[in-house]
Amino acid sequence: MANEIEKGCLYLTGTPIGNLSDMSERVKKVLSEVDFIAAEDTRVTGNLLQCIGVKQPMISYFEHNKHEKGEYIISRLKNGESCALVTDAGMPAISDPGEDLVRLCAENDITVYCVPGPSAVVSALAVSGLPTSRFTFEGFLSTNKRERAEHLESVKALSHTLIFYEAPHKLCDTLKAMLEILGDRRISLVKELTKLNERVHRTTLSEAVKYYTENTPKGEFVLVVEGGSEREAEHFWDSMSVVEHVEYYIAEGVEKMDAIKKTARDRGVGKSIIYKEYTNS
């Protein structure tokens, strides 16, 4: 990518996750020279732009308007305008509706450039004290108890480090679910990265449950969780046939179609494949 802003291109522009001094000169240049900025919250981004003396026009682009605004942004890009996509903090398109806009650009042969900025995921992993060579980012867990449990069950056997986002009001429920399903593993709770109250709490899930039950959580958290042991990494169903695998869940009280879905998820294949093999047995 040249230093000059190219017309008809989308710029994924990372913004500070707390400390404004983390903003690069390249980010400032892009924000000041694109034709318009698509922002998660124009008020938040407006404050950021005011701090760096930028007055480019903005439009909103967030989860609930991404379909309508996505097509609108694409039409402007096709007409030769340039756009910087930003979130309230961090890298757009990571656990963010920006991924839909990038997909639309790919489908329309529109060039997308990345203008890197701070990432809460990588920053939290780096300071966690847990293995960093292999990791999986899992985003936010569902507030639905069953869906949250299914999500955790699906990653229980993974032997590499797991990373989640969590809000303070849901933290205790999440930690209790993790302890129940994943077992008592090491965890680093990283909050308010690069801000005044930044903290890394390295502990275990059982101790974390106890601590945050007695102390009200404050701030946004990144949870970095130790991967499973070699024993856990071995699938309980390794020696089972597909039929035996489905029947195992049915014996546990799971409805047949749900058992087929869980078996498909375990094996990483489509549920139609499991359904066909099970019903044809």
C-alpha positions in Angstrom: 0.0 0.0 0.0 1.3 3.4 -0.9 1.3 6.3 1.5 -1.4 8.1 -0.6 -5.0 7.2 0.1 -6.4 5.3 -2.8 -9.9 6.0 -4.1 -12.5 3.2 -4.0 -10.9 1.4 -1.2 -11.9 0.4 2.4 -9.4 1.0 5.2 -9.8 -1.1 8.3 -8.5 1.3 10.8 -7.5 0.3 14.3 -8.0 2.9 17.1 -6.7 3.0 20.7 -8.3 0.6 23.2 -7.6 3.1 26.0 -4.5 5.2 25.8 -4.7 7.8 23.0 -0.9 7.8 22.7 -1.1 4.4 21.1 -2.5 5.9 17.9 -0.1 5.7 15.1 0.7 8.5 12.6 -0.5 6.3 9.8 -3.9 6.0 11.5 -4.1 9.8 11.9 -3.2 10.2 8.2 -5.9 7.8 7.0 -8.6 9.3 9.2 -7.8 12.8 8.0 -7.6 11.9 4.3 -10.3 9.4 3.5 -13.6 10.8 2.0 -15.7 9.5 4.9 -15.5 7.4 8.1 -17.9 4.6 9.0 -18.0 4.4 12.8 -19.6 2.0 15.3 -20.7 5.0 17.4 -20.3 8.5 15.8 -20.3 10.1 19.2 -17.3 8.1 20.4 -15.4 8.5 17.2 -16.3 12.2 17.1 -14.6 12.6 20.4 -11.5 10.8 19.1 -11.4 12.9 15.9 -11.7 16.1 17.9 -8.7 15.0 20.0 -6.5 14.7 16.9 -8.0 17.6 15.0 -9.8 15.6 12.2 -13.1 16.8 10.8 -13.9 14.2 8.1 -17.6 13.3 7.6 -18.9 10.2 9.4 -21.7 7.8 9.0 -22.8 5.1 11.5 -22.2 1.4 10.8 -23.0 -1.1 13.6 -24.7 -4.5 14.2 -28.3 -3.3 13.7 -27.8 -1.3 10.6 -25.0 -3.2 8.9 -27.1 -4.6 6.1 -28.6 -1.3 5.0 -25.4 0.7 5.6 -23.2 -2.0 4.2 -24.8 -1.7 0.8 -24.7 2.1 1.0 -20.9 2.1 1.8 -20.3 -0.3 -1.1 -22.1 2.0 -3.5 -20.0 4.9 -2.4 -16.8 2.9 -2.7 -17.8 1.8 -6.2 -18.3 5.4 -7.1 -14.6 6.1 -6.2 -14.8 7.3 -2.6 -12.5 6.0 0.1 -13.7 5.0 3.6 -12.1 4.3 6.9 -14.0 1.7 9.1 -13.5 2.1 12.8 -15.0 0.7 16.0 -15.2 2.3 19.4 -11.9 0.8 20.3 -9.5 -1.6 18.7 -9.5 -3.4 15.3 -12.6 -3.4 13.3 -13.9 -6.7 11.8 -12.7 -8.7 14.8 -15.8 -10.0 16.7 -17.4 -7.0 15.0 -19.9 -6.4 12.1 -17.0 -5.0 10.1 -16.4 -8.6 8.9 -19.7 -8.4 6.9 -18.4 -5.2 5.2 -15.1 -6.9 4.3 -17.1 -9.8 2.9 -19.2 -7.4 0.8 -16.0 -5.8 -0.5 -14.5 -9.1 -1.4 -17.7 -10.0 -3.3 -17.5 -6.7 -5.2 -13.8 -6.8 -5.9 -13.2 -3.7 -3.7 -9.7 -3.4 -2.2 -9.5 -3.6 1.6 -6.4 -2.3 3.4 -5.6 -2.9 7.0 -4.2 0.0 9.1 -3.2 -1.9 12.2 -3.9 -0.7 15.7 -4.1 -2.1 19.3 -5.9 -5.4 19.8 -7.3 -6.4 23.1 -7.1 -10.1 22.2 -3.4 -10.1 21.4 -2.5 -7.6 24.2 -4.2 -9.7 26.8 -2.7 -12.9 25.6 0.8 -11.3 25.7 0.5 -10.3 29.4 -1.4 -13.4 30.5 1.5 -15.6 31.5 -0.2 -18.5 29.6 1.1 -20.3 26.5 1.0 -18.0 23.4 2.2 -20.2 20.6 -1.3 -21.5 19.9 -4.6 -19.9 20.9 -8.3 -19.6 19.9 -10.3 -16.4 20.2 -13.9 -17.3 21.1 -15.4 -13.8 21.5 -18.4 -13.4 23.8 -20.3 -16.3 25.3 -24.0 -16.4 25.0 -26.2 -15.1 27.8 -28.4 -18.2 27.3 -27.3 -20.8 29.8 -27.7 -23.8 27.4 -25.9 -22.1 24.5 -23.1 -20.9 26.8 -22.7 -24.5 28.1 -22.7 -25.9 24.5 -20.0 -23.4 23.5 -17.8 -24.3 26.4 -18.3 -28.0 25.8 -17.2 -27.5 22.2 -13.8 -26.1 23.3 -13.2 -28.2 26.4 -11.0 -30.7 24.5 -8.8 -28.0 22.9 -5.3 -28.1 24.3 -4.3 -24.6 23.4 -5.1 -21.3 25.2 -8.7 -20.0 24.9 -9.6 -16.2 24.9 -13.0 -14.7 25.6 -14.5 -11.3 26.0 -16.8 -10.6 28.9 -18.8 -7.8 30.4 -18.6 -7.1 34.2 -22.2 -7.9 34.9 -21.9 -11.4 33.3 -18.5 -12.3 34.6 -19.5 -14.3 37.7 -21.9 -16.5 35.7 -19.3 -17.1 33.0 -16.6 -18.0 35.5 -19.0 -20.5 37.3 -19.9 -22.1 34.0 -16.2 -22.4 33.0 -15.3 -24.0 36.3 -18.2 -26.5 36.0 -17.5 -27.4 32.4 -13.8 -26.9 31.9 -12.6 -27.8 35.3 -10.2 -25.8 37.6 -7.8 -24.3 35.1 -5.4 -21.4 35.2 -6.9 -18.1 34.0 -5.7 -14.6 33.5 -8.4 -11.9 33.8 -7.2 -8.8 32.0 -9.3 -5.6 32.3 -9.2 -2.0 31.2 -6.1 -2.6 28.9 -3.9 0.5 28.5 -6.2 2.6 30.8 -5.6 4.0 34.2 -7.1 1.0 36.0 -5.5 -1.7 33.9 -5.0 -5.0 35.8 -3.9 -8.5 35.1 -5.3 -11.0 37.6 -3.5 -14.3 37.2 -5.3 -17.1 39.2 -7.4 -20.2 38.8 -11.1 -20.5 37.9 -12.0 -21.6 41.4 -10.2 -18.7 43.0 -11.6 -16.3 40.4 -15.2 -17.4 41.2 -14.6 -16.9 44.9 -12.9 -13.5 44.4 -15.5 -12.0 42.0 -18.4 -13.3 44.1 -17.0 -11.3 47.0 -15.8 -8.3 44.9 -18.0 -6.6 42.3 -16.4 -6.8 38.8 -15.8 -3.5 37.2 -14.5 -2.7 33.6 -14.5 -4.8 30.4 -12.6 -8.1 30.7 -10.5 -10.3 28.4 -10.4 -13.9 29.8 -7.4 -15.9 28.9 -7.9 -19.5 29.9 -5.5 -22.4 30.0 -6.1 -25.1 27.4 -7.1 -28.7 28.3 -4.8 -31.4 29.4 -3.6 -34.1 27.0 -6.2 -36.4 28.6 -9.0 -33.9 27.9 -7.6 -33.4 24.4 -8.4 -37.0 23.6 -12.0 -37.2 22.4 -14.2 -39.5 24.5 -15.9 -40.6 21.3 -12.7 -41.5 19.4 -13.4 -45.2 19.6 -17.2 -44.8 18.9 -19.0 -45.2 15.6 -21.3 -42.4 14.6 -24.3 -44.4 15.7 -22.7 -45.1 19.1 -21.8 -41.4 19.4 -25.4 -40.3 18.8 -26.7 -43.1 21.1 -24.4 -41.9 23.8 -26.0 -38.5 23.9 -29.5 -40.0 23.7 -28.7 -42.2 26.7 -27.8 -38.9 28.5 -31.3 -37.7 28.0 -30.7 -35.6 24.8 -33.4 -35.5 22.1 -32.4 -37.4 19.0 -32.0 -34.4 16.7 -30.1 -32.5 19.4 -27.9 -35.6 19.8 -27.2 -35.6 16.1 -26.3 -31.9 16.2 -23.9 -32.4 19.1 -22.3 -35.4 17.4 -21.8 -33.3 14.2 -20.3 -30.5 16.3 -17.9 -32.9 18.0 -16.7 -34.4 14.8 -16.6 -31.1 12.9 -19.0 -32.2 10.1 -22.4 -31.1 8.9 -25.4 -32.5 10.8 -26.9 -33.8 7.5 -23.9 -36.2 7.2 -24.5 -37.5 10.8 -28.3 -37.7 10.2 -27.9 -39.8 7.1 -25.4 -42.2 8.6 -27.4 -42.6 11.8 -30.8 -43.1 10.0 -29.3 -45.5 7.4 -27.7 -47.7 10.0 
